[in-house]
Amino acid sequence: MSRGKKWSSVKMNEGGADGENFRDQRIDGSGLPLLTEEHLTGMLQMKLGPALKLRAVVARRLEPCAQCVAAAALTATTATATTAPTTTTAPKVNGSSLKTEPRSNTTSPS
């Protein structure tokens, strides 16, 4: 479980007027990483400075801790040494795999 999901709406809503907007929009910890600057400054009517600070805090909180990174590196090294190479998996968002889309070097006519 990601650390963001542990944040309750009560904890997030301690932010005064901004907190009231979060409560009205039913945004909890699992929704925080999905918010864009446009969501925060538009729909939630936050000032730009606090919106940018909130996004920075959320990004820092969602980074894996040093112990997690070390454990993952150790596991990957051990798995590579003992098993056959594996194929890469698609990145996931909220547990669902993202589908890759073909990219083109040409631009489409407007």
C-alpha positions as CSV (number, residue, x, y, z in Angstrom):
1,M,0.0,0.0,0.0
2,S,1.4,3.4,-0.9
3,R,2.0,5.8,1.9
4,G,-0.5,8.3,0.4
5,K,-3.4,6.0,1.0
6,K,-2.8,6.2,4.8
7,W,-3.5,9.9,4.9
8,S,-7.0,10.4,6.1
9,S,-9.4,13.1,4.9
10,V,-9.4,14.4,8.5
11,K,-5.6,14.9,8.5
12,M,-5.7,16.5,5.1
13,N,-8.6,18.7,6.0
14,E,-6.7,20.5,8.8
15,G,-5.8,23.2,6.3
16,G,-8.4,25.8,7.0
17,A,-10.2,27.0,3.8
18,D,-8.1,24.8,1.6
19,G,-9.1,21.9,3.9
20,E,-12.7,22.6,3.5
21,N,-12.3,22.5,-0.3
22,F,-10.6,19.1,0.0
23,R,-13.5,17.8,2.2
24,D,-16.2,19.2,-0.2
25,Q,-14.5,17.5,-3.1
26,R,-14.0,14.3,-1.1
27,I,-10.2,14.2,-1.7
28,D,-8.3,11.8,0.5
29,G,-4.8,10.5,0.6
30,S,-5.2,8.2,-2.4
31,G,-6.4,11.1,-4.5
32,L,-3.6,13.5,-3.6
33,P,-1.0,12.1,-6.0
34,L,-3.5,12.5,-8.9
35,L,-4.0,16.2,-8.3
36,T,-2.4,18.6,-10.8
37,E,-1.5,22.2,-10.4
38,E,-4.6,23.1,-12.4
39,H,-6.8,21.0,-10.1
40,L,-5.4,22.8,-7.0
41,T,-5.5,26.3,-8.4
42,G,-8.7,26.0,-10.4
43,M,-11.3,23.7,-8.8
44,L,-9.9,23.9,-5.3
45,Q,-9.1,27.6,-5.6
46,M,-5.8,27.4,-3.8
47,K,-3.2,30.1,-4.3
48,L,-0.3,29.0,-6.5
49,G,2.4,29.0,-3.8
50,P,0.6,26.7,-1.4
51,A,-0.5,24.5,-4.3
52,L,3.1,24.1,-5.5
53,K,4.3,23.4,-1.9
54,L,1.6,20.7,-1.5
55,R,2.6,19.0,-4.7
56,A,6.3,19.0,-3.6
57,V,5.4,17.5,-0.2
58,V,3.2,14.8,-1.8
59,A,6.1,14.0,-4.3
60,R,8.6,13.7,-1.4
61,R,6.2,11.5,0.7
62,L,5.7,9.1,-2.2
63,E,9.4,8.6,-2.8
64,P,10.6,5.2,-1.5
65,C,12.6,5.4,1.6
66,A,16.3,4.6,1.6
67,Q,15.7,1.2,3.2
68,C,13.1,0.3,0.6
69,V,15.5,1.2,-2.2
70,A,18.3,-0.8,-0.7
71,A,16.0,-3.8,-0.2
72,A,14.7,-3.6,-3.7
73,A,18.3,-3.4,-5.1
74,L,19.3,-6.4,-3.1
75,T,16.3,-8.4,-4.2
76,A,16.8,-7.5,-7.8
77,T,20.5,-8.5,-7.6
78,T,19.6,-11.8,-5.9
79,A,16.8,-12.5,-8.4
80,T,19.0,-11.8,-11.4
81,A,21.7,-14.1,-10.2
82,T,19.4,-17.0,-9.5
83,T,16.8,-16.7,-12.3
84,A,16.5,-16.3,-16.0
85,P,16.1,-12.7,-17.3
86,T,12.6,-11.5,-17.2
87,T,10.7,-9.2,-19.5
88,T,10.0,-5.7,-18.4
89,T,6.5,-4.9,-17.3
90,A,4.3,-1.9,-18.1
91,P,4.2,0.9,-15.5
92,K,1.2,0.8,-13.2
93,V,-1.1,3.5,-11.9
94,N,-3.4,2.6,-9.1
95,G,-2.8,-1.1,-9.7
96,S,-3.7,-0.9,-13.4
97,S,-1.1,-1.4,-16.1
98,L,-0.6,1.5,-18.5
99,K,-0.9,0.7,-22.2
100,T,1.9,2.0,-24.4
101,E,0.9,4.0,-27.4
102,P,2.8,4.2,-30.6
103,R,4.8,7.4,-31.1
104,S,5.3,9.1,-34.4
105,N,8.1,11.6,-35.3
106,T,5.7,13.4,-37.6
107,T,3.1,15.9,-36.6
108,S,-0.5,15.6,-37.6
109,P,-2.1,18.4,-39.7
110,S,-4.2,20.8,-37.8
